[in-house]
Amino acid sequence: MTVATNLATAAGDRDPRSGLRAVSALRRLLEQLEAMQVANARDQGWSWQEIATELGVSRQAVHKKHAKR
C-alpha cells in the first residue's frame, strides 16, 4: 500500500484522534501534489485559466495561491 492509501484508510478509523490526524496528513499531501502539478502545468505553458478549469476554481483563486511559487 502507498502512504496515501494508508492515510485514506486511517481517515475512516472509528478513533477520532487517528482519523483526524490522517485527514490532516492527507490535506498536507494534497496541497503538495497540487503545487507540484500546477508547477508542472505552468512549465508546460498552461495558462492560469486552463489550470483553474481543471481544478474547478477561478483563475484568480489559482493565481493567488500559486503565482508566488
C-alpha positions as CSV (number, residue, x, y, z in Angstrom):
1,M,0.0,0.0,0.0
2,T,1.1,3.6,-0.6
3,V,1.2,6.3,2.0
4,A,-1.9,7.9,0.5
5,T,-3.8,4.6,0.7
6,N,-2.7,4.1,4.3
7,L,-3.8,7.6,5.2
8,A,-7.1,7.3,3.4
9,T,-7.8,4.1,5.3
10,A,-6.8,5.7,8.6
11,A,-9.1,8.7,7.9
12,G,-12.0,6.3,8.2
13,D,-10.9,5.0,11.6
14,R,-13.5,5.0,14.3
15,D,-11.0,6.6,16.7
16,P,-11.4,10.3,16.1
17,R,-7.8,11.1,17.1
18,S,-6.4,8.7,14.5
19,G,-8.9,9.7,11.9
20,L,-8.3,13.5,12.3
21,R,-4.6,13.1,12.2
22,A,-4.9,11.1,9.0
23,V,-7.2,13.8,7.5
24,S,-4.7,16.5,8.4
25,A,-1.8,14.5,6.8
26,L,-4.0,13.9,3.7
27,R,-4.6,17.7,3.4
28,R,-0.9,18.4,3.5
29,L,-0.2,15.7,0.9
30,L,-2.9,17.1,-1.3
31,E,-1.5,20.6,-1.1
32,Q,1.9,19.3,-2.1
33,L,0.5,17.4,-5.0
34,E,-1.5,20.4,-6.2
35,A,1.5,22.6,-6.1
36,M,3.6,20.1,-8.0
37,Q,1.0,19.7,-10.7
38,V,0.4,23.4,-11.0
39,A,4.1,24.0,-11.4
40,N,4.2,21.1,-14.0
41,A,1.4,22.7,-15.9
42,R,3.0,26.2,-15.9
43,D,6.3,24.7,-17.0
44,Q,4.4,23.2,-20.0
45,G,2.9,26.5,-20.9
46,W,-0.6,26.1,-19.4
47,S,-2.5,29.3,-18.7
48,W,-3.8,30.1,-15.2
49,Q,-7.3,29.7,-16.7
50,E,-6.6,26.2,-18.0
51,I,-5.3,25.2,-14.6
52,A,-8.2,26.7,-12.8
53,T,-10.7,24.9,-15.1
54,E,-9.1,21.6,-14.3
55,L,-9.1,22.3,-10.5
56,G,-12.7,23.6,-10.6
57,V,-11.8,27.0,-9.2
58,S,-11.5,30.6,-10.5
59,R,-8.4,31.8,-12.4
60,Q,-7.9,34.4,-9.7
61,A,-8.0,31.8,-6.9
62,V,-5.4,29.6,-8.5
63,H,-3.2,32.5,-9.4
64,K,-3.4,34.0,-5.9
65,K,-2.5,30.6,-4.4
66,H,0.3,29.5,-6.7
67,A,1.8,32.5,-8.5
68,K,4.5,33.2,-5.9
69,R,6.0,29.7,-6.2
